[in-house]
Amino acid sequence: MTPMKILVVDDELVICNGCRIILEERGHVVETCMTCSDGIAAIQKTRYDLVLLDLKLPDQDGSELLKAAHRNNGNRIIVMSGYATVQSAVNSMKLGAIDYLPKPFTDDELLDVVKKAEDAW
């Protein structure tokens, strides 16, 4: 995999840390945020190759970050959710997400979806 700059936005510390460890082991540069507002601030300051985004965040719905990321500079977003439904997946894609990763996911599932995003890069 080509190293990418990745932002993980999730309110679960174990998800943030797990994604960071797995992706950094593959050479990617990973930053994490635990709120929607922190994620929006991060994408406004930094250009990320990929954003892994949880839809259920404590301060705002993650779709707000999805909209901001898409408007800001066309960030590629992969939505992660423990509440995966066909409707939420469709809505995420309509807002600009490139893929949808239901929680819980394995290390291999995470790496596969990131690899798919990288190949489309």
Salt bridges, closest charged atoms under 4 A:
ASP10 OD2 - LYS103 NZ 2.51
GLU12 OE2 - LYS103 NZ 3.34
GLU24 OE1 - ARG20 NH1 3.83
GLU25 OE1 - ARG26 NH1 3.66
GLU31 OE2 - LYS5 NZ 3.27
ASP54 OD2 - LYS103 NZ 3.20
GLU64 OE2 - LYS67 NZ 3.34
ASP99 OD2 - LYS116 NZ 3.01
ASP119 OD1 - LYS115 NZ 2.80
